[in-house]
Amino acid sequence: MKALSIFSGGLDSILAVKLVMLSGVDVLPINFTTPFFSPDKAIESAEKNNLPLKVVDITDRYFPMFKAPVYGFGGYMNPCIDCHALMLKIAGEMLEAENASFLISGEVLGQRPMSQHKSALAAVEKTSTMKGLVLRPLSARLLEKTIPELNGWVQDISLLRLSGRSRKPQIKLANELGVKHYPAPGGGCLLTDPIFCKRFKDLTDNNPDLIRNEIELLTVGRHFRINPELKMVVGRDMKENERILELAGYKGYTINTVTVPGPVVYVAGKRTPETDMLAASITASYSDAKMNEIELMIIHNGKKEIIKSAGKGLEEFREYMIEGT
């Protein structure tokens, strides 16, 4: 018998896998990734707990769901119910290819008041079309019996009755099962981060098309909205400068200092002389040159051009800064 487990890398998902393995079930953890949540935590947790892991990028199916989630958004821009339903649906489509019979989720009843109450869990199963095949071992005894339980695919030892937001029962269980490595809770989905959401809302308000590199850019630098068609991203250190250069898209160009330490600035929008001068001034202002005139290099369509600009007081650009960046 084999099962596929939705695996975030958090303690609950680790415990869900370990519990079902007690029944002699072969479990393959699956981590689904998009620009909003990376596989890093899952990869580390799987390695430290000697678990196999398959990482699947679901971006192409996530974006259409995100534009019109049936159950709406949470406190920020997180479509939690629709997101989890999509993951279960895709995992269900993988069952035959992986020679597996059912799905596992590490959800705990009542742990998240908006998305893990009984009706929400039922909505997830209904939307995913996997009703009856989703086993939630941490809270199974508090929920309707599933096909794996009714068919005896899992033993009673694999099923618990956890509920609520306390992590104490999970930590106790982790000690009993010999699980010593697990991450602190939270920090998984960028759509629950208030700063990221402000940037993301600005992006979607001004550009309804979701483009991966533009979303990934939201995690680095300072962000300035000049007008609906023009935005600038300013690196804050060498690592961010390198990341901006990696993600700079075809819609714009970059500008950076030549002789003094300073930021890489990505200019997303139509290039004009006025745009060049504003970008140059912002670049100089956030460089070590401050108010002094310096040389700056513009790289556009593979061509390089040197211009000069002096910086200004940073307050000159506050009106453009996206709040919280």
C-alpha positions in Angstrom: 0.0 0.0 0.0 1.3 3.5 -0.9 0.1 7.0 -0.2 1.0 10.5 -1.3 1.4 13.1 1.3 1.0 16.9 0.9 4.3 18.0 2.5 5.1 21.5 3.6 8.1 20.5 5.7 6.4 21.7 8.9 6.0 19.6 12.0 2.4 18.6 11.3 3.3 17.3 7.8 6.3 15.4 9.1 4.2 13.8 11.8 1.4 12.9 9.4 3.9 11.0 7.2 5.5 9.2 10.2 2.1 8.2 11.7 0.9 6.6 8.5 4.2 4.8 8.0 3.5 3.1 11.3 0.8 1.1 9.5 3.4 -0.2 7.0 2.2 2.2 4.3 4.8 3.4 1.8 4.5 7.2 1.9 5.9 9.6 -0.7 5.8 13.3 0.5 5.0 15.7 -2.3 5.9 19.4 -2.0 4.1 21.8 -4.4 5.9 25.0 -5.2 5.0 28.4 -6.8 6.6 31.9 -6.6 4.6 32.3 -3.4 6.1 29.4 -1.5 9.4 27.7 -2.1 10.4 24.1 -1.5 13.4 25.0 0.7 11.8 24.1 4.0 10.4 20.9 2.7 13.7 19.8 1.2 15.6 20.5 4.5 12.9 18.7 6.6 12.9 15.7 4.3 16.7 15.4 4.4 17.0 15.8 8.2 14.2 13.3 8.8 15.4 10.7 6.2 12.2 11.0 4.1 11.9 10.9 0.3 10.5 14.0 -1.4 9.1 14.9 -4.8 8.9 18.6 -5.6 6.3 19.7 -8.2 6.0 23.2 -9.6 2.3 24.0 -10.0 2.6 27.7 -11.0 0.8 27.2 -14.3 -2.3 25.9 -12.6 -2.0 28.2 -9.5 -2.2 31.5 -11.4 -5.7 30.8 -12.9 -7.0 29.7 -9.5 -5.6 32.7 -7.8 -7.4 35.1 -10.2 -10.8 33.8 -9.1 -10.7 31.6 -5.9 -14.1 30.1 -5.2 -13.7 30.6 -1.4 -12.0 33.9 -1.6 -9.0 35.2 0.4 -7.9 35.1 4.0 -6.6 38.0 6.0 -4.3 39.1 3.2 -4.2 37.7 -0.3 -4.0 34.0 0.6 -6.6 31.8 -1.0 -6.0 29.0 1.5 -9.0 26.8 0.9 -8.7 26.9 -2.9 -4.9 26.6 -2.7 -5.1 23.4 -0.6 -7.9 22.0 -2.8 -5.7 22.5 -5.9 -2.8 20.7 -4.3 -5.0 17.8 -3.4 -6.5 17.7 -6.8 -3.1 17.6 -8.5 -1.8 15.0 -6.0 -4.9 12.9 -6.8 -4.1 13.1 -10.5 -0.7 11.7 -9.6 -2.0 8.6 -7.7 -2.1 6.2 -10.7 1.4 7.2 -12.0 2.9 6.8 -8.5 1.0 3.5 -7.9 -0.6 5.1 -4.8 -4.1 4.6 -3.3 -4.8 7.6 -1.2 -3.7 11.1 0.0 -2.4 12.3 3.4 -2.6 15.9 4.8 -1.1 17.2 8.0 -4.0 19.5 8.7 -5.1 19.7 12.3 -8.8 20.5 13.0 -9.2 24.0 14.4 -5.5 24.9 14.2 -6.3 27.7 11.7 -9.7 29.1 12.4 -10.4 30.4 8.9 -9.3 27.4 6.9 -9.2 24.3 9.1 -12.7 24.0 10.6 -14.8 21.1 9.6 -16.8 22.9 6.8 -13.5 24.3 5.3 -11.9 20.8 5.3 -15.0 19.4 3.6 -14.9 22.2 1.1 -11.3 21.4 0.3 -12.2 17.8 -0.4 -15.2 18.7 -2.5 -13.3 21.2 -4.6 -10.4 18.8 -5.1 -12.8 15.9 -6.2 -10.8 13.7 -3.8 -13.6 13.2 -1.2 -13.0 10.1 0.9 -9.5 9.7 -0.2 -7.9 12.4 2.0 -6.7 11.1 5.3 -5.8 13.6 8.0 -4.1 11.3 10.6 -3.6 14.0 13.3 -7.3 14.7 13.6 -8.8 11.6 11.9 -10.8 10.4 15.0 -12.6 13.7 15.1 -13.6 13.6 11.4 -15.7 11.5 9.1 -14.1 8.2 8.3 -12.2 8.0 5.0 -11.8 5.2 2.5 -8.4 4.2 3.9 -9.9 3.8 7.4 -13.0 1.9 6.2 -10.9 -0.4 4.1 -8.4 -1.0 6.9 -5.4 0.4 4.9 -4.2 2.2 8.1 -4.2 1.0 11.7 -5.6 2.7 14.7 -2.1 3.5 15.9 -1.8 5.9 12.9 -4.9 8.0 13.8 -5.2 10.7 16.5 -7.7 13.2 17.7 -5.7 16.4 17.9 -7.5 19.8 17.6 -6.8 23.4 18.4 -3.8 25.7 18.0 -1.5 24.4 20.7 1.6 22.7 19.5 2.4 20.9 22.7 0.7 17.6 21.6 2.7 17.6 18.4 6.0 18.3 20.1 5.3 15.5 22.6 4.4 13.2 19.6 7.6 14.3 17.8 9.7 13.2 20.8 7.8 9.8 20.9 8.4 9.2 17.2 12.0 10.3 17.4 11.5 13.4 15.2 14.2 15.8 16.3 14.4 18.1 13.3 11.5 20.4 12.4 11.2 24.1 11.6 9.5 26.8 13.7 5.9 27.4 12.6 5.0 30.1 10.1 6.8 31.9 7.3 5.7 29.6 4.6 3.4 31.5 2.2 4.4 35.0 1.0 0.7 35.7 0.5 0.3 36.0 4.3 3.2 38.5 4.6 1.9 42.1 4.9 4.8 43.8 3.1 4.8 41.3 0.3 1.1 41.7 -0.1 1.3 45.5 -0.4 3.9 45.1 -3.2 1.8 42.3 -4.8 -1.4 44.4 -4.8 0.5 47.3 -6.4 1.7 44.9 -9.1 -1.6 43.4 -9.8 -3.4 46.8 -9.7 -1.1 48.1 -12.4 -0.4 44.9 -14.4 -3.2 42.2 -14.3 -1.0 39.6 -16.0 0.9 37.5 -13.5 4.5 37.0 -14.6 6.8 34.8 -12.5 9.9 36.9 -12.5 8.0 40.1 -11.5 6.5 38.2 -8.6 9.9 36.9 -7.5 11.2 40.5 -7.7 8.8 41.5 -4.9 10.9 39.7 -2.4 14.0 41.9 -2.9 15.0 45.5 -2.8 13.0 48.8 -2.3 10.1 49.3 -4.6 9.0 52.6 -6.1 5.8 53.1 -8.1 6.4 56.1 -10.4 3.2 55.8 -12.4 0.9 53.0 -13.6 3.3 52.1 -16.4 6.6 52.6 -14.5 8.2 51.0 -11.5 11.7 50.8 -10.1 13.3 48.3 -7.8 16.5 49.3 -5.9 18.9 46.7 -4.5 19.9 47.1 -0.8 23.1 44.9 -0.9 25.3 42.8 -3.2 23.0 39.7 -2.9 19.9 41.7 -3.8 21.8 43.4 -6.7 22.7 40.0 -8.1 19.1 38.8 -7.7 17.7 41.8 -9.4 20.0 41.3 -12.4 18.8 37.6 -12.6 15.2 38.6 -12.6 15.2 41.8 -14.6 12.7 41.3 -17.4 12.4 42.2 -21.0 10.0 45.1 -20.2 12.8 47.3 -18.8 16.4 47.9 -18.2 19.0 48.3 -15.4 21.2 51.0 -14.1 24.1 50.8 -11.6 27.0 52.8 -10.3 30.4 52.6 -12.0 33.1 53.9 -9.5 31.5 53.8 -6.1 29.5 51.1 -4.3 25.8 51.4 -4.9 22.6 49.6 -5.9 21.5 47.9 -9.1 18.2 49.5 -10.1 15.7 47.7 -12.3 13.5 50.1 -14.3 10.3 48.3 -15.4 8.5 50.3 -18.1 9.1 52.4 -21.2 12.5 54.1 -21.4 12.5 57.9 -21.8 15.1 60.6 -21.1 13.0 61.7 -18.1 12.9 58.1 -16.8 16.7 57.8 -17.2 17.3 60.9 -15.2 15.0 59.9 -12.4 16.4 56.4 -12.2 20.0 57.8 -12.3 19.1 60.2 -9.4 17.6 57.4 -7.3 20.6 55.2 -8.0 23.1 57.9 -7.0 21.0 58.8 -3.9 21.1 55.2 -2.6 24.8 54.9 -3.4 27.8 55.8 -1.3 28.2 58.9 -3.3 25.1 60.5 -1.8 24.8 64.0 -3.2 28.0 64.0 -5.3 27.8 63.6 -9.1 28.9 60.1 -10.3 29.0 58.0 -13.4 26.2 55.4 -13.9 25.8 52.7 -16.4 22.6 51.9 -18.1 22.2 48.5 -19.7 19.3 48.2 -22.1 18.8 45.5 -24.7 22.4 44.4 -24.2 23.8 47.9 -24.9 25.7 49.9 -22.3 25.6 53.7 -21.9 27.3 56.0 -19.4 25.5 58.9 -17.9 26.1 61.2 -14.9 23.9 62.2 -12.0 24.1 63.5 -8.5 22.0 62.2 -5.7 19.3 63.9 -3.7 17.9 63.6 -0.2 16.0 60.4 0.1 12.9 62.2 1.2 12.6 63.4 -2.5 11.5 59.9 -3.4 9.2 59.0 -0.5 6.1 59.8 -2.5 7.0 57.0 -4.9 7.9 54.4 -2.4 5.4 51.6 -2.0 4.4 51.6 1.7 6.3 49.1 3.9 9.3 48.7 1.6 
